[in-house]
Amino acid sequence: MTYTMKKSTTVLSIALLIGFITLPFEAFAQLGESASAVTQDLSLQVDGSALLAVYNTNPGEGGGTGVSISLSGASVAGAEVETTISNSDTRLRISSLVESGNKRRITAGINPTLAGTGTQLFVTLANPGDFSPTATNGGTSTGEQELTTAALTSAVDVIDDITTCWSGTDPDNGYVVTYRYAKQDGATTLVSRDIVVTYTITAEEAAD
């Protein structure tokens, strides 16, 4: 009985030793990595953001993001005909993340243009530093820009020098967009037209 137990133990020890020797190389390498201090390589990446959203603070019964602007003419016989009207119901929200030293711009263009209508369209985006909580590095307004013939291929800059910023998502957050619709000087016939305004935030550009 005693002899049989010693023989079994010897056979088992030999089997374990053979099994350890024949472990795959990868498993042996993993066993060898155990130590009081270990290291691990990490690849860290920051993805840029360039997002815009348009919001109408006074959408009316129809809802949506659209705006209706009308030159209504005179309200009393003999009065001067209305030649310009403004609307500031639109907010343009932004989220921008850029590398240090880089910047972005926002452009605006329309489709179709107002050529031949006897009317003009202007737009102004308020400097985002003028209201909270938009980040102060949300760029600089270029002032009032004419969109009358600013097709998508000839869009105009409305905000420049944008770096990393975000406007917030509350109803009144974002750039305050003011449209001014006007009668062209000398125009005798005015034609209504539905258009689409496209705002585009550019890719990262190296600072000057």
C-alpha positions in Angstrom: 0.0 0.0 0.0 2.8 2.4 0.9 4.7 1.5 -2.3 1.7 2.2 -4.5 1.2 5.7 -3.0 4.8 6.7 -3.6 4.6 5.5 -7.2 1.5 7.6 -7.9 3.0 10.7 -6.4 6.1 10.3 -8.5 4.0 9.8 -11.7 1.9 12.9 -10.9 5.0 15.0 -10.3 6.5 14.0 -13.6 3.2 14.8 -15.4 3.0 18.3 -13.8 6.6 19.0 -14.8 6.1 17.9 -18.4 2.9 20.0 -18.6 4.7 23.1 -17.3 7.6 22.6 -19.8 5.1 22.2 -22.7 3.1 25.4 -21.9 2.6 27.6 -25.0 5.2 30.4 -25.2 2.5 33.1 -24.8 1.4 31.6 -21.5 5.0 31.4 -20.2 5.5 35.1 -21.2 2.4 36.1 -19.3 3.6 34.3 -16.2 6.9 36.1 -16.5 5.2 39.6 -16.5 4.1 39.4 -12.9 6.2 41.8 -10.8 5.9 44.3 -8.0 5.5 47.1 -10.7 4.0 46.7 -14.1 3.5 49.0 -17.1 0.8 49.4 -19.7 0.8 51.5 -22.9 -2.3 53.7 -23.4 -3.3 55.5 -26.6 -5.1 58.7 -25.7 -7.1 60.7 -28.3 -9.3 63.8 -28.2 -11.8 64.0 -31.0 -12.7 67.5 -32.3 -16.3 68.7 -32.3 -17.9 71.1 -34.8 -21.7 71.2 -34.3 -24.3 73.8 -35.0 -28.1 73.8 -34.4 -30.7 76.5 -35.3 -33.5 77.3 -32.9 -36.5 79.6 -33.2 -37.4 81.2 -29.8 -40.9 82.2 -31.2 -42.0 79.4 -33.5 -45.7 80.2 -33.3 -48.5 77.7 -33.8 -46.7 75.9 -36.6 -43.6 75.1 -34.5 -40.4 74.2 -36.2 -37.2 76.3 -36.7 -38.4 78.5 -39.7 -39.0 82.2 -39.5 -41.5 84.3 -41.5 -40.5 87.9 -42.3 -42.9 90.2 -44.2 -42.6 93.7 -45.7 -46.2 94.7 -45.1 -46.2 98.1 -46.9 -48.2 101.0 -45.4 -50.9 100.5 -42.8 -52.6 103.9 -43.4 -53.4 105.5 -46.8 -50.8 108.1 -47.6 -48.2 106.8 -45.1 -44.7 105.8 -46.1 -44.4 102.3 -47.3 -42.4 100.0 -45.0 -39.0 99.5 -46.5 -37.2 97.3 -43.9 -38.1 95.0 -41.1 -35.9 93.0 -38.6 -36.4 89.7 -36.8 -34.2 88.4 -33.9 -36.1 85.2 -33.0 -33.3 82.8 -34.1 -30.5 81.3 -32.0 -27.6 79.5 -33.5 -26.2 77.0 -30.9 -22.6 75.8 -31.2 -20.2 73.2 -29.7 -16.6 73.5 -30.9 -13.5 71.7 -29.7 -10.2 72.5 -31.4 -6.5 72.0 -30.8 -4.7 74.8 -29.0 -3.8 77.6 -31.5 -6.4 76.6 -34.1 -9.7 78.2 -34.9 -12.9 77.9 -36.9 -15.3 80.2 -38.8 -19.1 80.2 -39.4 -20.4 81.1 -42.8 -23.9 81.8 -44.2 -25.3 81.3 -47.6 -28.8 81.2 -49.1 -30.6 79.1 -51.8 -32.0 80.4 -54.0 -30.6 84.0 -54.0 -32.9 87.1 -54.0 -31.7 88.2 -57.4 -34.5 89.9 -59.3 -36.9 90.2 -56.4 -36.3 93.9 -55.6 -35.5 92.9 -52.0 -32.4 92.4 -49.9 -31.6 90.2 -46.9 -29.0 91.0 -44.2 -27.9 88.9 -41.2 -26.0 89.8 -38.0 -24.8 87.3 -35.4 -24.3 88.8 -32.0 -20.9 88.3 -30.5 -21.2 85.3 -28.2 -19.2 87.1 -25.5 -22.2 89.4 -25.1 -24.4 86.9 -23.3 -24.1 83.9 -20.9 -23.3 81.0 -20.7 -21.7 81.0 -24.1 -17.9 80.6 -23.7 -16.0 83.9 -24.3 -13.9 82.2 -27.0 -16.9 81.6 -29.2 -15.4 83.9 -31.8 -16.0 87.5 -33.1 -19.0 88.7 -35.1 -18.2 90.2 -38.5 -21.1 92.5 -38.2 -24.1 92.8 -40.5 -23.5 90.9 -43.7 -25.6 90.9 -46.9 -27.0 87.6 -48.0 -29.0 88.9 -51.1 -26.7 87.2 -53.6 -24.7 85.0 -51.2 -25.2 81.6 -52.8 -23.9 78.5 -51.0 -20.8 78.7 -53.3 -20.2 82.3 -52.2 -21.2 82.2 -48.5 -20.0 85.0 -46.3 -18.3 84.9 -42.9 -20.5 85.8 -40.0 -18.4 84.6 -37.0 -14.6 84.1 -37.1 -11.8 83.2 -34.7 -13.8 80.5 -33.0 -11.8 78.2 -30.7 -13.1 75.8 -28.0 -16.6 76.8 -26.8 -20.2 75.8 -26.3 -23.3 77.9 -26.2 -25.5 75.8 -23.8 -28.9 74.3 -24.7 -31.4 76.5 -22.9 -34.0 78.2 -25.1 -32.2 81.5 -25.4 -28.7 80.2 -25.6 -26.6 80.6 -28.7 -25.6 83.4 -31.1 -28.5 85.9 -31.5 -29.3 85.9 -35.2 -30.9 89.1 -36.5 -32.3 89.1 -40.1 -33.1 92.4 -41.8 -35.3 92.2 -44.8 -35.4 95.4 -47.0 -36.6 96.9 -50.2 -33.8 97.7 -52.6 -33.4 101.3 -53.5 -35.3 102.2 -56.6 -37.2 98.9 -56.8 -40.8 99.4 -57.9 -41.9 95.7 -57.9 -41.2 93.4 -54.9 -41.4 89.6 -55.3 -41.8 87.2 -52.4 -39.5 84.2 -52.2 -39.0 81.3 -49.9 -35.3 80.6 -49.3 -33.1 78.3 -47.2 -30.3 79.8 -45.1 -27.3 77.4 -44.5 -24.9 78.0 -41.7 -21.6 76.1 -41.9 -18.8 75.7 -39.4 -15.5 75.2 -41.0 -12.9 72.6 -40.3 -10.0 73.5 -38.0 -7.7 76.2 -39.5 -4.2 77.2 -38.3 -4.2 80.5 -36.5 -2.6 83.5 -38.3 
